[in-house]
Amino acid sequence: MKKQPERPVLITDAARSQEDQLRSRQIRYVTMMGLRAGCLILGAVLISVRPPLLPLWLILCAAGMVFLPWAAVLIANDRPPKSKAHPPAPQQQQPVQRAVEQNPDEPPAHRTIDVEP
């Protein structure tokens, strides 16, 4: 008789599909690059309006235009962390194969590969 697991396995515990993960990373990337474009437009509008503390606002817009692409690429290339519930499959190690097996008593046998038949 099979022993039943203590907790049932839920489909909601399954990891998100690769397509879903890629789609969410693409949305985050496009959103962050849109914010970068917004910083550029805001900087242009601020220069024409000349509000108080203009240099501070321009520095903040420039920092957004420099920082956001870097952060967007890091976030877009990041995958979600692996959970402890779904550990990675163990890698099977291949046995090491030697190209030439040598006996100390015998000289190594040389193989000649001829191109012509």
Beta strands, then each sheet from edge to edge (+ up, - down):
end
